[in-house]
Every structure is written in structure tokens, then in C-alpha cells.
């Protein structure tokens, strides 16, 4: 599955266009490497997203076939950490 599709379907980023833009701007990394929107992802990989004033880290649990309802998002990605950018850079 493409990275931008996963981010949108799993609810990590609200829309696929926003996910693609974040990837194009170098704000998304997979397993520590900056990733393009078409990067192929698999279960078990770790995603880091710099969005707004936060850095969020996820682990992929499942690959969704369609958009995931808000209540079931924890079944597809596990939020490992969420920190303000200020704390990370200092």
C-alpha cells in the first residue's frame, strides 16, 4: 500500500492530498528515512509525522482497504509518541 493512502485511510492525516503534500515536503519518515508519497509500506514499520507543532510516531498494525472509522483506528496504527516540536529540538 502507498504511504499517502495509508496515512489518509488510517486517519493519521485527514486527507490523502494533505498526506501527499506532507511527504513531498519531507515531513514524513518511514523507519527513520524521509519517504515519498508512493513509498510502499508494510505491517510493523514505524512512521514519523511532523504535523503542526507536534511530532507523532506510529507503528503500522494493519493495512486498511477503506477509510477506517474513528473508533477503530487503534486497530490499524499504534501511536507510540506525540511530542511538541519544542521538546524534541531542545
C-alpha positions as CSV (number, residue, x, y, z in Angstrom):
1,X,0.0,0.0,0.0
2,X,1.2,3.5,-0.7
3,X,2.2,5.6,2.2
4,X,-0.1,8.5,1.4
5,X,-3.1,6.1,1.1
6,X,-2.3,4.6,4.5
7,X,-2.0,7.9,6.2
8,X,-5.4,9.0,5.0
9,X,-7.2,5.7,5.4
10,X,-5.9,5.1,8.9
11,X,-6.7,8.6,9.9
12,X,-3.1,9.7,10.7
13,X,-3.6,12.7,8.3
14,X,-7.2,13.8,7.4
15,X,-6.9,13.7,3.6
16,X,-4.8,12.0,1.0
17,X,-3.8,15.3,-0.6
18,X,-2.5,16.5,2.7
19,X,-0.6,13.3,3.2
20,X,1.0,13.6,-0.2
21,X,1.9,17.2,0.5
22,X,3.4,16.3,3.9
23,X,5.5,13.6,2.2
24,X,6.6,15.9,-0.6
25,X,7.7,18.5,2.0
26,X,9.8,15.9,3.8
27,X,7.6,15.8,6.9
28,X,7.0,12.1,6.9
29,X,9.6,9.4,7.5
30,X,9.3,5.6,7.4
31,X,11.8,3.7,9.6
32,X,13.8,6.8,10.1
33,X,14.1,7.7,6.4
34,X,12.3,10.6,4.7
35,X,9.6,8.9,2.5
36,X,7.9,9.9,-0.8
37,X,4.1,9.5,-1.1
38,X,4.4,6.4,-3.3
39,X,6.6,4.6,-0.8
40,X,5.4,1.0,-0.2
41,X,4.7,0.3,3.4
42,X,4.1,-2.9,5.4
43,X,2.9,-4.0,8.8
44,X,5.4,-3.4,11.5
45,X,7.1,-0.4,10.0
46,X,7.3,2.9,12.0
47,X,6.1,6.2,10.7
48,X,7.1,9.6,12.0
49,X,5.0,12.6,11.1
50,X,5.8,16.3,11.7
51,X,2.4,18.0,11.6
52,X,1.5,21.3,13.0
53,X,3.6,21.8,16.2
54,X,3.9,18.1,17.0
55,X,5.9,15.1,16.0
56,X,3.9,11.9,16.1
57,X,5.3,8.3,15.8
58,X,3.2,5.4,14.8
59,X,3.7,1.6,14.3
60,X,1.6,0.0,11.5
61,X,-0.6,-2.8,12.8
62,X,-2.8,-3.5,9.7
63,X,-3.2,-2.1,6.2
64,X,-6.8,-0.8,5.7
65,X,-8.7,-1.4,2.5
66,X,-11.0,1.5,3.0
67,X,-11.2,4.6,5.3
68,X,-11.2,3.5,9.0
69,X,-13.9,4.8,11.4
70,X,-12.5,6.9,14.2
71,X,-13.4,4.3,16.8
72,X,-11.4,1.5,15.0
73,X,-8.2,3.5,14.2
74,X,-6.2,1.9,17.0
75,X,-6.6,-1.4,15.2
76,X,-4.6,-0.1,12.2
77,X,-1.9,2.1,13.8
78,X,-0.4,2.4,17.3
79,X,0.5,5.9,18.4
80,X,3.9,5.4,20.0
81,X,4.6,9.0,21.0
82,X,3.4,12.5,20.4
83,X,5.6,15.4,21.4
84,X,5.6,19.1,20.8
85,X,8.4,20.1,18.4
86,X,10.0,22.4,21.0
87,X,10.7,19.4,23.3
88,X,12.3,17.4,20.5
89,X,14.6,20.1,19.3
90,X,15.9,21.3,22.7
